[in-house]
Amino acid sequence: MEIYETLEEQAFRKEFRQWLVQYLPEVSADLHSLQDAKMDPESARRREFDRLLYRHGWAGLTWPREYGGRGGRLYQLLIFAEETARAQAPEVFNRLALGIVGPVLMRYGTEAQKSHYLPKMLASEDIWCQGFSEPNAGSDLAALSTRAIRKGSEFVVNGQKIWTTLGQYADYCFLLARTSPDKPKHRGITAFIMNMRQDGITVRPIRQINGSQEFNEVFINDAVISADQVIGDVDGGWDVAMTALSFERSTNFINRQVRLTEDLTRLLSYARAHREHLAGDLTEQIVDIAISVHSLRLTVLRHIAELENGDRIPGPENNASKVFWSETHQQLASLALAMAGEQPHDAEYSQWAFSYLSSLGESIYAGTNEIQRNIIAERGLGLPR
Ligand SMILES: Cc1cc2nc3c(=O)[nH]c(=O)nc-3n(C[C@H](O)[C@H](O)[C@H](O)COP(=O)(O)OP(=O)(O)OC[C@H]3O[C@@H](n4cnc5c(N)ncnc54)[C@H](O)[C@@H]3O)c2cc1C
């Protein structure tokens, strides 16, 4: 199926593509010259790319102009993702800030919070993490036990977070903590902006199955948050958290879906190149995956159109896309790994191994696929619990 872009969209694509050709080599320059030498090289490269985008006015494509964004349409985010993937540019580093916390602050933040934090998010000056999950509160997020106790004009926070992506680099944490233990569990939680650069915060990286260390344990011991750093209402954090998760499952997945299409292209060229050496006929499996990838692309396009047509936050239909995307990626990476494993192990094999091991977390983060299925059943289809 052919998607016809408007003249404006075509012009946007052309301009961004040309920009990438001209400026992307700046990011691939000698890593020693990068400002963030204390970061691992890939993170440093990604942050440098964020800053380059910002300097040239490409950061916050869909953020309103009043907050420093480009005021663009959601479809431009898709073009952006396609062109960066095509040019093999890094993925956005400060993605939790740009994709989740920023839009949440626009909706729930005070004017002071917006004017202080949003510009620094865009510039990738402040890195943000999301402190929701705890050792005993993942799927059942409302069971979280990190406590925030009000003392005068401040809250004092104690507890532990886990699986905190980018925690080791973060300047701020979008934190959920319990403020009223006597209220029903969903009604006693507050969302905060917590400064990560203070005494009382200890971050311990966790090594993932793919070898990288993206997420962390975060220990919070008498950390202090000023009362004006509450997001929304005290005890109103559940609504804030649900809005955040709906952003995480929708706009953030535009980029992931595009990367999946790129992976399919790589898989197809690999299958063609090694046709004679592959055991058995893999055509049927490859065709099934290709159909899924194309269906997902059309579904994402439909979501974009729906979201652009009305001022509403993403709804339960995005849960289906999250399940479909993560499972398709796992099938694709698993098949590619099996194919590459039949050859002497080379760089291609290492790339697919990394891709496969990374894909395993995709059916877990932003809510596991079992939880997504529960939501589809109850809220989407109206089935009983
Ligand atoms: C790569 C990655 C990055 C992450 N980044 C962050 C981050 O930045 N910030 C953050 O706060 N968290 C983050 N997480 C954590 C993630 O949100 C949780 O892992 C997830 O919500 C699941 O929680 P859990 O690990 O405690 O598993 P559990 O909730 O203990 O679930 C264990 C198993 O039981 C199943 N299960 C649980 N309840 C039900 C139910 N009611 N019905 C059916 N099945 C059920 C689950 O599906 C799962 O299979 C990240 C996770 C990963 C993998």
Ligand as a Chemical Component Dictionary entry (heavy atoms), coordinates in Angstrom:
data_LIG
# 
_chem_comp.id                   LIG 
_chem_comp.type                 NON-POLYMER 
_chem_comp.pdbx_formal_charge   0 
_chem_comp.three_letter_code    LIG 
# 
loop_
_chem_comp_atom.comp_id 
_chem_comp_atom.atom_id 
_chem_comp_atom.alt_atom_id 
_chem_comp_atom.type_symbol 
_chem_comp_atom.charge 
_chem_comp_atom.model_Cartn_x 
_chem_comp_atom.model_Cartn_y 
_chem_comp_atom.model_Cartn_z 
_chem_comp_atom.pdbx_ordinal 
LIG C1  C1  C 0 14.485 -2.814  29.557 1  
LIG C2  C2  C 0 13.614 -2.341  30.694 2  
LIG C3  C3  C 0 13.611 -1.010  31.035 3  
LIG C4  C4  C 0 12.821 -0.553  32.103 4  
LIG N1  N1  N 0 12.873 0.785   32.442 5  
LIG C5  C5  C 0 12.138 1.226   33.505 6  
LIG C6  C6  C 0 12.227 2.592   33.923 7  
LIG O1  O1  O 0 12.953 3.405   33.330 8  
LIG N2  N2  N 0 11.506 2.976   35.007 9  
LIG C7  C7  C 0 10.696 2.120   35.687 10 
LIG O2  O2  O 0 10.045 2.545   36.632 11 
LIG N3  N3  N 0 10.602 0.808   35.327 12 
LIG C8  C8  C 0 11.305 0.350   34.256 13 
LIG N4  N4  N 0 11.233 -0.981  33.881 14 
LIG C9  C9  C 0 10.453 -1.912  34.718 15 
LIG C10 C10 C 0 9.169  -2.421  34.099 16 
LIG O3  O3  O 0 8.203  -1.414  34.032 17 
LIG C11 C11 C 0 8.728  -3.632  34.938 18 
LIG O4  O4  O 0 9.699  -4.635  34.801 19 
LIG C12 C12 C 0 7.370  -4.157  34.527 20 
LIG O5  O5  O 0 6.361  -3.245  34.843 21 
LIG C13 C13 C 0 7.056  -5.520  35.191 22 
LIG O6  O6  O 0 7.207  -5.455  36.558 23 
LIG P1  P1  P 0 8.067  -6.569  37.329 24 
LIG O7  O7  O 0 9.403  -6.645  36.650 25 
LIG O8  O8  O 0 8.054  -6.219  38.774 26 
LIG O9  O9  O 0 7.340  -7.944  37.076 27 
LIG P2  P2  P 0 6.074  -8.527  37.880 28 
LIG O10 O10 O 0 5.045  -7.463  37.982 29 
LIG O11 O11 O 0 6.555  -9.143  39.141 30 
LIG O12 O12 O 0 5.540  -9.618  36.892 31 
LIG C14 C14 C 0 6.108  -10.938 36.836 32 
LIG C15 C15 C 0 5.302  -11.758 35.835 33 
LIG O13 O13 O 0 3.944  -11.897 36.301 34 
LIG C16 C16 C 0 3.024  -11.436 35.317 35 
LIG N5  N5  N 0 1.883  -10.778 35.963 36 
LIG C17 C17 C 0 1.919  -9.899  36.993 37 
LIG N6  N6  N 0 0.675  -9.477  37.298 38 
LIG C18 C18 C 0 -0.165 -10.073 36.435 39 
LIG C19 C19 C 0 -1.599 -10.025 36.229 40 
LIG N7  N7  N 0 -2.385 -9.252  36.984 41 
LIG N8  N8  N 0 -2.129 -10.778 35.217 42 
LIG C20 C20 C 0 -1.324 -11.549 34.436 43 
LIG N9  N9  N 0 0.021  -11.651 34.598 44 
LIG C21 C21 C 0 0.597  -10.915 35.571 45 
LIG C22 C22 C 0 3.810  -10.430 34.501 46 
LIG O14 O14 O 0 3.262  -10.258 33.207 47 
LIG C23 C23 C 0 5.197  -11.082 34.460 48 
LIG O15 O15 O 0 5.247  -12.053 33.462 49 
LIG C24 C24 C 0 12.013 -1.460  32.827 50 
LIG C25 C25 C 0 12.004 -2.812  32.455 51 
LIG C26 C26 C 0 12.803 -3.265  31.419 52 
LIG C27 C27 C 0 12.775 -4.727  31.070 53 
# 
loop_
_chem_comp_bond.comp_id 
_chem_comp_bond.atom_id_1 
_chem_comp_bond.atom_id_2 
_chem_comp_bond.value_order 
_chem_comp_bond.pdbx_ordinal 
LIG C1  C2  SING 1  
LIG C2  C3  SING 2  
LIG C2  C26 DOUB 3  
LIG C3  C4  DOUB 4  
LIG C4  N1  SING 5  
LIG C4  C24 SING 6  
LIG N1  C5  DOUB 7  
LIG C5  C6  SING 8  
LIG C5  C8  SING 9  
LIG C6  O1  DOUB 10 
LIG C6  N2  SING 11 
LIG N2  C7  SING 12 
LIG C7  O2  DOUB 13 
LIG C7  N3  SING 14 
LIG N3  C8  DOUB 15 
LIG C8  N4  SING 16 
LIG N4  C9  SING 17 
LIG N4  C24 SING 18 
LIG C9  C10 SING 19 
LIG C10 O3  SING 20 
LIG C10 C11 SING 21 
LIG C11 O4  SING 22 
LIG C11 C12 SING 23 
LIG C12 O5  SING 24 
LIG C12 C13 SING 25 
LIG C13 O6  SING 26 
LIG O6  P1  SING 27 
LIG P1  O7  DOUB 28 
LIG P1  O8  SING 29 
LIG P1  O9  SING 30 
LIG O9  P2  SING 31 
LIG P2  O10 DOUB 32 
LIG P2  O11 SING 33 
LIG P2  O12 SING 34 
LIG O12 C14 SING 35 
LIG C14 C15 SING 36 
LIG C15 O13 SING 37 
LIG C15 C23 SING 38 
LIG O13 C16 SING 39 
LIG C16 N5  SING 40 
LIG C16 C22 SING 41 
LIG N5  C17 SING 42 
LIG N5  C21 SING 43 
LIG C17 N6  DOUB 44 
LIG N6  C18 SING 45 
LIG C18 C19 SING 46 
LIG C18 C21 DOUB 47 
LIG C19 N7  SING 48 
LIG C19 N8  DOUB 49 
LIG N8  C20 SING 50 
LIG C20 N9  DOUB 51 
LIG N9  C21 SING 52 
LIG C22 O14 SING 53 
LIG C22 C23 SING 54 
LIG C23 O15 SING 55 
LIG C24 C25 DOUB 56 
LIG C25 C26 SING 57 
LIG C26 C27 SING 58 
# 
